[in-house]
Amino acid sequence: MTAGHQISFVIRPGNIGLQPFNGIVSDAAPNSVSGLIQGKVFLVEVGEYTIGIDGDQNLLVRTHPSIGISRGDRVRASFPENKVSAICD
C-alpha cells in the first residue's frame, strides 16, 4: 500500500460488542462509537440491532437478545482489534 490510497475497515455484525451507554465511560473510548438503537429484530437465537451513528450512518450489530436494550436506547458499540479487517480501495 502506498500513500494516498483509501482504506476501509470491515467487521462482521456478530463480532461487534454492544453495551447500554451509561455515561460513565468516555464517549471517546478506543475502538468504539456511541449511537441510538433505531431498529431491533429477533432472529431466533440472535437480536439484530440497527444503530444510528452521527445522524447519517447506520451500524448493524448482532448479539444475544437478552442484552436488554430497546429502540431509542443510547448504546456503545465496540470493535475488537483482532476482528477488524482493513481493505485497500
Buried (B, 14 or more C-beta within 10 A) or exposed (E): EEEEEEEEEEBEBEBBBBBEBEEEEEEEEEEBBBBBBBEBEEEEEBBBBBBBBEEEEEBBBBBEBEBEBEEEBBBBBBBEEEBBEEEEE
